[in-house]
Amino acid sequence: MERQYIDSSMITSIGYDATSCILEVEFKRGIIWQYHEFPEYMWYEFQSAESQGKYFNSNIREQFTPLGHRV
């Protein structure tokens, strides 16, 4: 999955696969988490948020369970 680098204090890059509805978030500590069944409309909100870190904490962290990770 191709990810885009963002300007965030906690997140390095984000990516989304619309076919499989998987969101990938690469954190500054080097871990990449995958969130399955992630709605496409939320990807656009996350991608265009003024602060992706705040969006992640408010809308993703507690609402979605990461199902896989890689380093």
Secondary structure, 3 states (H helix, E strand, C coil): CCCEECCCCCEEEEEEECCCCEEEEEECCCCEEEECCCCHHHHHHHHHCCCHHHHHHHHHCCCCCCCEEEC
